Amino acid sequence: MQSLLDVQTPCLVVDRKRLTGNVHRLQKRFANTEVKLRPHLKTIKSIEAARFLFDPGQPATVSTLKEAQVFGQAGFTDLLYAVAISPAKLDQVSFLRRSGIDLKIITDNIAAAEAIAAHCRETGDAIPTLIELDVDRHRGGVSPDRPTELVTIGAALTHGARLEGVLTHAGESYNLSDEGALKQAAEGERSGALRGANSLRRAGLPCPIVSIGSTPTAFSLECVDGVNEVRAGVYMFFDLVQAGIGVCSIDDIALSVLATVIGRQTDKGWILVDCGWTAISSDCGTACQATNQHMGLVCDLTGRPFGDLVLLHVNQEHGVIAVRPGSQGQLPDLPVGSRVRILPNHACATAAQHDKYQIVDESSDVVEVWPRFNGWEIDMPLVAGSKGELAVIGGEAVRTAASRELASSGVRDAFRAIADGNATLFPVVTATVRAPETALAIKSGVNVRDGIVGLKVGTYWPDNAHRFDIPNHHSTTVLLDNETGATRAIINARDLNGLRTAAANAVATKALARPDAEVLTILGAGHQAGYEVRAVCDVRPIKKIILWARARQQAEALASSLTDLTVDQIVIVDDVNDAVSQADIITTVTTARSALFTGANTPPGVHISAMGADSEGKQELDCALVKTAMLFADAPAQSATIGEFQHVVQSGMVSVDSIVPIGKVLTGEHPGRTSEHEITIFDSSGVAIQDLNVAQRVLDECLKNGRAKTVLF
């Protein structure tokens, strides 16, 4: 813990109690309504601050694409970029969306709307877009009383983009100070937003979101009918302008600039401090209010104002403190070296001058330091494949860049793309190269939505381990340029294949297994089994792991590799039916060509992920069991030809149409599990789109961190 007397000045100070009180105050206003808060993060611009104040699942608003990237990477993925989009930034928007950020944008004109739609058609990325409405002639936006223009923009967006609704910002409320006028402005914003929304709806256009927002109107809104989203940002800190409007009191302001007295000009009635416009900004937003706070209100170290003491004017690094002109107050005795806190006119402008916050508790001691960021440029990787360049990503670089989280993100997007028709899978090529057990498989496809096209080559040479001391399995992913067809990247996908396969299991298990499932049975103990165990443990509270393998020594080796997991028990059983009968979740990961266990031993309510069957003739599950279960697959048509479900489909026991694409569960089109007693089976035959999505994320990461080797090709 550090005293404010010890930190370097000038610096930003945040009163933690006031900050949390401000946030809870707005949350409380809408706690019993259907309105969703989408706080604006443009003022705080700090991951630590955002995590302290909000759950990462909280929808949020940003004002730059840099904010979208930084907060998105920190887990705040439901983001609205609330500045009218420049068409030149659309490639960046799609890049951020491919990285797993659900980024929405806004526009207010037909030219931009047409550019957005064209970009979406070209890339397959249907960017959710809101139309900005001008409800008080403050800034940008379409007047809600010009329905023809509004509908024209909306119709243009539907030709590629996804029209998501309307958005307003009642900026003129910053010029008010009367409670009645503020309530009138808030109602004007609400009614204007509804007029715009209803114009779109009458024209047959979608308008699911009606989003309004400014700090003054958010606190003055009395009726929320028709509105489902409210945005505000400066309310977290508040400032002197907001106090002058009447939205908060001086005692609510959580942000201040700590400054040191560096001189006194007694004859002028001045105290000089090391706080100029580079530390507090040159915003003089209270000049037109009833009380002119000049450049800031001066407080002691506890944040209590010195009566009418103000920051009268500022130079670049100097500030002049004086008694407010016209006041009868007295200049306090502040000797050189003493410190003051200065409340700013505009919190956003002041915070933008600094790179961190000193967080103080009720004793005014510094208890934390929160970094903050500025700027506009996002970290966007170079585009491999241009000018004949080929990126080569070796195994070590892949292991550095890849993670279970990255793999799950890519797989989820792949499943959704397959389910909504934005992906194409090409026929799988399988071949025996030199002997019946030496196999080659080529899987390829295109993710139209994200513009990712390529193929994965998988090989199985069973003698490698004992002849050459290298793995029996190898995997390579090749990414092509969607525009030119040129080879963009070659990626060692052996470890990536393990992560990707297990991620498919994790995504399906999270969607289908009972929430209370805590016993996991793994059948098979080869190279892939460890990936599967860890992936399932990520999505369910597993307490007991049961291992079975034909070779007990393999199961023992697997058990030894899992000792870092926080589970109560890891046990090995020799009877496969005994292993199955105790399970809440079963994962099969073998090369079997006949059923591993009988359906009679399968407990009700179990979820099964069949991960092994990926070519003709392979089988791990009893057909009688499969016939009675609810069936899901990464790609039903492929599952019916080379996956686990090939046997029940070819025998006529089950139709392909009854197999549900897992992506439809993720998008909400299918409920998934319908009862706690139902048996669900997910078949992962392995689809190229999963490999390509995950490989693209690894390529992006390696290009960004310099781990990709590029050659002319």
Sequence and secondary structure as in RCSB ss.txt:
>XXXX:A:sequence
MQSLLDVQTPCLVVDRKRLTGNVHRLQKRFANTEVKLRPHLKTIKSIEAARFLFDPGQPATVSTLKEAQVFGQAG
FTDLLYAVAISPAKLDQVSFLRRSGIDLKIITDNIAAAEAIAAHCRETGDAIPTLIELDVDRHRGGVSPDRPTEL
VTIGAALTHGARLEGVLTHAGESYNLSDEGALKQAAEGERSGALRGANSLRRAGLPCPIVSIGSTPTAFSLECVD
GVNEVRAGVYMFFDLVQAGIGVCSIDDIALSVLATVIGRQTDKGWILVDCGWTAISSDCGTACQATNQHMGLVCD
LTGRPFGDLVLLHVNQEHGVIAVRPGSQGQLPDLPVGSRVRILPNHACATAAQHDKYQIVDESSDVVEVWPRFNG
WEIDMPLVAGSKGELAVIGGEAVRTAASRELASSGVRDAFRAIADGNATLFPVVTATVRAPETALAIKSGVNVRD
GIVGLKVGTYWPDNAHRFDIPNHHSTTVLLDNETGATRAIINARDLNGLRTAAANAVATKALARPDAEVLTILGA
GHQAGYEVRAVCDVRPIKKIILWARARQQAEALASSLTDLTVDQIVIVDDVNDAVSQADIITTVTTARSALFTGA
NTPPGVHISAMGADSEGKQELDCALVKTAMLFADAPAQSATIGEFQHVVQSGMVSVDSIVPIGKVLTGEHPGRTS
EHEITIFDSSGVAIQDLNVAQRVLDECLKNGRAKTVLF
>XXXX:A:secstr
 EETTTS SSEEEEEHHHHHHHHHHHHHHTTTSS EE  B TTT  HHHHHHHS TTS EEESSHHHHHHHHHTT
  EEEEEEE  GGGHHHHHHHHHTT EEEEEE SHHHHHHHHHHHHHH    EEEEEE SSSSSS B TT HHHH
HHHHHHHTTTSEEEEEEE  GGGGG   HHHHHHHHHHHHHHHHHHHHHHHHTT    EEEEE HHHHTT    T
T  EEE  GGGT  HHHHHHTSS GGG  EEEEEEEEEEEGGGTEEEES  HHHH S  TTTTSSS  TT EEE 
TTS EEEEEEEEEE SS EEEEE TT         TT EEEEE S HHHHHTT SEEEEE TT EEEEEEE    
S       TTGGGEEEEE HHHHHHH  HHHHHHHHHHHHHHHHTT EEE   EEEE SSTT EEEEEEEEETTT
TEEEEEEEEE TTHHHHHSS SEEEEEEEE TTT  EEEEEE HHHHHHHHHHHHHHHHHHHS TT  EEEEE  
STTHHHHHHHHHHHS   EEEEE SSHHHHHHHHHHTTTS  SEEEE S HHHHHHT SEEEE S  BS SS GG
G  TT EEEE S  STT B S HHHHHHSEEEESSHHHHTTTSTTHHHHHTTSS GGGSEEHHHHHTTSS    S
TT  EEEE    HHHHHHHHHHHHHHHHHHT  EEEE 
